[in-house]
């Protein structure tokens, strides 16, 4: 219980700092008025973005360890606390000092995470039924299409929020796939599993959407939108379909903690409307 929870907090730390570093790299890269897959190639030339990717890989490893042992609602909510780390890192690195409302939101995140940490019951999840696996695999396409339309429709803060939310859906889909997958003893069976490829597609799509969002709005607001949707959808799937649950007698505590974390993240998304200062090459 302690090690998986510590891994989830480590993932939140890595992801939180990564967002700021990736925005520094994204803002130094030529932007586009559409969803441009070549953007991922361009940003890889920026050292801050590459440093962010290293932290992302570390965070993914820690999150993978946690999500295989704890309910999705607990892990995803802890990972959502990365928005607090992002706000603090943006203050220290980009000189974006958090206001009073942002500090209140950070306090809410901390309180909610403590409640979730003490309420989560460890255990493995059930495998998704065939219909659920099929829906998970096929949903990559509509999320990508909606994102492509959204990227063309708006620019600026509103577009950053929408793309951040869609990236949260994509990363949430990856989390559901990881949590529900059965790991076979033979490696070739893993490679032949369509869910594995769906998880990879969700991860790449989420990275592209989030990078595009970072070029259009503040790292705090884009990250908050990502965290909210990355938390809500997988958590509901875990509770309804995968058999995730709280410790006996702690259901109300878990529900309250979940709500408090979301309120904190949503509050941060509302306060981050000023785009961060651009960093020229």
C-alpha positions in Angstrom: 0.0 0.0 0.0 2.7 2.5 1.0 5.0 1.8 -2.0 2.3 2.1 -4.7 1.0 5.3 -3.1 4.6 6.7 -2.9 5.0 5.8 -6.6 1.8 7.7 -7.4 3.1 10.8 -5.6 6.5 10.5 -7.4 4.6 10.4 -10.7 2.7 13.6 -9.8 6.0 15.3 -9.0 7.6 14.2 -12.3 4.6 15.1 -14.4 4.2 18.5 -12.6 7.7 19.6 -13.4 7.6 18.1 -16.8 4.7 20.3 -17.9 6.7 23.5 -17.3 9.8 22.2 -19.1 7.7 21.0 -22.0 6.0 24.4 -22.3 9.4 26.1 -22.4 10.3 23.8 -25.4 6.9 24.1 -27.0 7.0 27.9 -26.9 10.3 27.9 -28.7 8.9 25.8 -31.5 6.9 27.0 -34.5 3.2 26.6 -33.8 0.4 25.6 -36.1 -3.3 26.5 -36.5 -4.2 22.8 -36.8 -3.3 19.6 -35.1 0.1 18.9 -36.6 1.8 15.5 -35.8 5.1 17.0 -37.0 5.0 19.2 -34.0 6.3 16.3 -31.9 9.3 16.0 -34.2 10.1 19.8 -33.9 9.8 20.0 -30.2 12.2 17.1 -29.7 15.0 19.5 -30.8 14.4 21.6 -27.7 16.5 20.5 -24.7 13.8 21.6 -22.1 11.2 19.5 -23.9 13.5 16.5 -24.0 14.1 17.0 -20.2 10.4 17.0 -19.8 10.1 13.7 -21.8 12.6 12.1 -19.5 10.5 13.1 -16.5 7.4 11.8 -18.3 9.0 8.4 -18.8 9.9 8.3 -15.1 6.4 9.4 -14.1 4.9 6.8 -16.4 7.0 4.0 -14.9 6.0 5.1 -11.4 2.3 5.5 -12.4 2.3 2.0 -14.1 3.6 0.5 -10.8 0.9 2.3 -8.8 -2.1 1.7 -11.1 -1.5 -2.1 -11.2 -1.8 -2.2 -7.4 -4.3 0.6 -6.4 -7.7 1.7 -7.6 -7.8 4.1 -10.5 -9.7 6.7 -8.5 -6.8 6.9 -6.0 -3.9 6.8 -8.4 -5.4 9.3 -10.9 -6.4 11.7 -8.1 -2.9 11.6 -6.7 -1.4 12.1 -10.1 -3.8 15.1 -10.5 -1.9 16.8 -7.7 0.8 17.3 -10.3 -1.1 20.5 -11.2 0.0 21.9 -7.8 3.6 21.0 -8.6 3.1 22.6 -12.0 1.8 25.9 -10.4 4.8 26.0 -8.1 7.3 25.2 -10.8 5.7 27.9 -13.1 6.2 30.3 -10.2 9.9 29.3 -9.6 10.9 28.8 -13.3 8.6 31.1 -15.2 8.1 33.7 -12.5 4.3 33.2 -12.6 3.4 33.9 -8.9 0.2 32.1 -7.8 -2.6 34.3 -6.6 -4.7 33.9 -3.4 -7.2 31.7 -5.2 -4.5 29.5 -6.6 -3.0 29.0 -3.2 -6.5 28.0 -1.9 -6.8 25.5 -4.7 -3.4 24.0 -3.9 -4.6 23.6 -0.3 -7.7 21.8 -1.5 -5.7 19.5 -3.6 -3.5 18.6 -0.6 -6.5 17.9 1.7 -8.3 15.8 -0.9 -5.2 13.7 -1.6 -4.8 12.9 2.1 -8.4 11.7 2.2 -7.9 9.5 -0.9 -4.7 8.1 0.4 -6.2 6.8 3.5 -9.3 5.4 1.8 -8.0 3.4 -1.1 -8.0 -0.4 -0.9 -5.2 -2.1 -2.7 -5.9 -4.9 -5.2 -5.9 -6.0 -8.8 -8.6 -5.0 -11.3 -10.9 -7.1 -13.3 -10.2 -7.5 -17.0 -12.5 -5.5 -19.3 -15.1 -7.5 -21.1 -14.8 -7.9 -24.8 -17.3 -5.0 -25.5 -15.3 -2.8 -23.1 -12.0 -3.7 -24.8 -13.5 -3.0 -28.2 -14.8 0.4 -27.1 -11.5 1.3 -25.6 -9.6 0.4 -28.7 -12.0 2.2 -31.1 -12.4 5.3 -29.0 -8.9 6.5 -30.1 -10.3 7.5 -33.5 -13.2 9.8 -32.4 -11.0 11.5 -29.8 -8.5 12.3 -32.5 -11.1 13.6 -34.9 -12.7 15.8 -32.2 -9.3 17.1 -31.3 -8.4 17.9 -35.0 -11.7 19.9 -35.3 -11.1 21.7 -32.0 -7.6 22.6 -32.9 -8.8 24.4 -36.0 -11.8 26.1 -34.4 -10.2 28.2 -31.7 -6.9 29.6 -30.6 -5.7 31.0 -27.3 -6.8 30.1 -23.8 -10.1 28.4 -24.7 -8.4 26.2 -27.2 -5.7 25.3 -24.7 -8.4 24.2 -22.2 -10.2 22.1 -24.8 -7.1 20.4 -26.1 -5.9 19.9 -22.5 -9.2 18.2 -21.7 -9.0 16.0 -24.8 -5.4 15.1 -23.9 -6.7 14.1 -20.4 -9.2 11.8 -22.1 -6.4 10.2 -24.1 -4.2 9.7 -21.2 -7.2 8.4 -19.2 -7.8 5.8 -21.9 -4.2 4.7 -21.5 -4.7 4.4 -17.8 -7.8 2.3 -18.1 -6.0 0.0 -20.6 -3.0 -0.5 -18.3 -5.2 -1.1 -15.2 -7.4 -3.7 -16.9 -4.8 -5.6 -18.9 -4.0 -9.2 -18.1 -0.2 -9.6 -18.4 0.6 -13.0 -20.0 3.7 -15.0 -19.4 4.6 -15.0 -23.1 5.8 -11.7 -24.5 4.3 -12.3 -27.9 0.8 -12.5 -26.5 1.3 -9.0 -25.0 2.4 -7.7 -28.4 -0.6 -9.3 -30.1 -3.1 -7.6 -27.6 -5.0 -4.8 -29.4 -5.3 -3.0 -26.0 -1.5 -2.6 -25.8 -1.5 -0.8 -29.2 -4.5 1.3 -28.1 -2.6 2.3 -24.9 0.4 3.4 -27.1 -1.9 5.3 -29.5 -3.6 7.1 -26.6 -0.2 8.1 -25.1 1.1 9.6 -28.4 -2.2 11.4 -29.1 -2.3 12.7 -25.5 1.3 14.0 -25.9 0.5 15.8 -29.2 -2.7 17.4 -27.8 -1.0 18.6 -24.6 2.0 20.0 -26.5 -0.4 21.9 -28.8 -2.3 23.2 -25.8 1.0 24.4 -24.2 1.6 26.6 -27.3 -1.8 28.3 -26.9 -2.3 28.9 -23.2 -0.8 28.8 -19.7 0.8 25.6 -18.5 -1.3 25.7 -15.3 -4.7 25.9 -17.1 -3.8 23.3 -19.7 -2.5 21.0 -17.1 -5.5 21.5 -14.9 -7.9 20.6 -17.8 -5.8 17.5 -18.5 -5.7 16.4 -14.9 -9.5 16.8 -14.4 -10.4 14.6 -17.4 -7.6 12.2 -16.8 -8.9 11.7 -13.3 -12.7 11.6 -13.7 -13.1 9.2 -16.6 -10.7 6.5 -15.6 -11.9 6.7 -12.0 -15.6 6.2 -13.0 -14.6 3.3 -15.2 -12.6 1.7 -12.4 -15.4 2.0 -9.9 -18.2 0.9 -12.2 -16.5 -1.8 -14.4 -13.1 -2.8 -13.0 -14.1 -3.5 -9.4 -12.1 -0.7 -7.8 -13.3 0.2 -4.3 -12.5 2.0 -1.1 -11.5 0.4 2.2 -14.5 -0.7 4.3 -16.1 2.3 6.0 -14.1 4.8 3.9 -16.5 5.2 0.9 -17.7 8.6 2.0 -14.1 9.8 2.7 -13.0 8.6 -0.8 -16.0 10.4 -2.4 -15.3 13.6 -0.5 -11.6 13.5 -1.3 -12.3 12.9 -4.9 -14.6 15.9 -5.1 -12.2 18.2 -3.2 -9.3 17.2 -5.6 -11.5 18.0 -8.6 -12.6 21.4 -7.1 -9.0 22.3 -6.5 -8.0 21.4 -10.1 -11.0 23.1 -11.6 -10.2 26.3 -9.6 -6.7 26.3 -10.9 -7.9 25.9 -14.4 -10.1 29.0 -14.0 -7.2 31.1 -12.6 -4.6 30.3 -15.3 -6.0 32.5 -18.1 -2.9 34.6 -18.7 -0.6 32.8 -21.1 2.8 32.3 -19.7 5.6 34.4 -21.0 7.0 33.1 -24.3 10.6 32.0 -24.4 12.4 32.9 -27.5 15.0 30.6 -29.0 
